[in-house]
Structures are given as C-alpha cells and as structure tokens.
Amino acid sequence: MHYRTAAISCFVLISGMFGLPAIIWAVFLPSLRQGLPDPIPAYERMLLETALFCGHWKWLLALPMIALGMLFTIAELAAPRARG
C-alpha cells in the first residue's frame, strides 16, 4: 500500500508542476497585459513567483519523478498479495 501512495504522490507532484503555472497564467495574464499595478499585491507576487519557479524547474524535476513513479508502480504490481 505504501508503494501505491508514493506513486500517486509522484504523479500528483508532476501534474501540479505543469498545471499550476498554466492556471496562474490563465488567471493573471489578462490583468498583466493591462499593466502592472504599483505596487503588486503580496498574494499576486507570491502566486507569480510560484508559477515562475514551477516553470523553471518542472522539466528538471519531471524526469526523475516520472521514473520514481513508474518504479513505485511496478513495485506495487510486483508485490505479493495477501489472501484472506
């Protein structure tokens, strides 16, 4: 059961790394095209910096996480089942 949880966590992290920036840019891009407010509210700055972080690091983290997720999935499928 622990392998399944680890595999699901890996795939959730991967989808979050790719999905979060897309969602943030879809929400804030129309307002950013009108010009940046002075000063940018703190919550908008944190969300935009999170999107930039995910955008920069998603490819570097995606490859090992996909491999790790696949290994955990294979380990779960190969584990002996308890009969009861």
C-alpha positions in Angstrom: 0.0 0.0 0.0 2.9 2.4 0.7 4.2 2.0 -2.9 0.8 3.0 -4.3 0.8 6.1 -2.1 4.3 7.0 -3.2 3.4 6.5 -6.9 0.3 8.6 -6.6 2.3 11.4 -4.8 4.9 11.4 -7.6 2.2 11.8 -10.3 0.3 14.5 -8.4 3.6 16.5 -7.9 4.3 16.2 -11.7 0.8 17.3 -12.7 1.0 20.1 -10.1 4.3 21.4 -11.5 2.8 21.5 -15.0 -0.7 22.6 -14.2 -0.2 25.2 -11.6 1.7 27.7 -13.8 -0.9 27.3 -16.6 -3.7 28.1 -14.2 -1.9 31.0 -12.6 -1.0 32.5 -16.0 -4.6 32.0 -17.3 -5.9 33.9 -14.3 -3.4 36.7 -14.1 -2.3 37.2 -17.7 -5.3 39.4 -18.7 -4.6 41.8 -15.9 -0.9 41.8 -16.5 -1.5 42.8 -20.2 -3.2 45.9 -18.9 0.0 46.9 -17.0 1.4 46.1 -13.6 -0.2 47.8 -10.7 2.2 49.7 -8.5 2.7 48.0 -6.0 1.8 44.4 -6.9 -0.3 42.9 -4.1 1.6 40.4 -2.0 -0.6 37.4 -2.8 -0.3 38.1 -6.6 3.5 38.4 -6.3 3.7 35.0 -4.4 1.5 33.3 -7.0 3.5 34.7 -9.9 6.8 33.7 -8.3 5.4 30.2 -7.7 4.5 30.0 -11.3 8.0 31.1 -12.4 9.6 28.6 -10.0 7.5 25.8 -11.4 8.1 26.9 -14.9 11.9 26.9 -14.5 12.2 23.6 -12.6 9.4 21.4 -13.9 11.5 19.8 -16.6 14.4 19.1 -14.3 12.1 17.6 -11.7 9.7 15.8 -14.1 12.2 13.2 -15.4 13.3 11.8 -12.0 9.7 12.0 -10.7 8.3 10.1 -13.6 11.0 7.4 -13.2 10.3 7.2 -9.5 6.6 7.0 -10.0 7.0 4.2 -12.6 9.3 2.3 -10.2 6.8 2.6 -7.3 4.0 1.5 -9.7 6.0 -1.6 -10.8 6.9 -2.4 -7.2 3.2 -2.2 -6.2 2.2 -4.5 -9.1 5.0 -7.0 -8.3 4.4 -7.1 -4.6 2.8 -10.3 -3.3 -0.8 -10.1 -2.5 -2.2 -11.2 0.9 -5.0 -13.7 0.5 -7.6 -13.6 3.1 
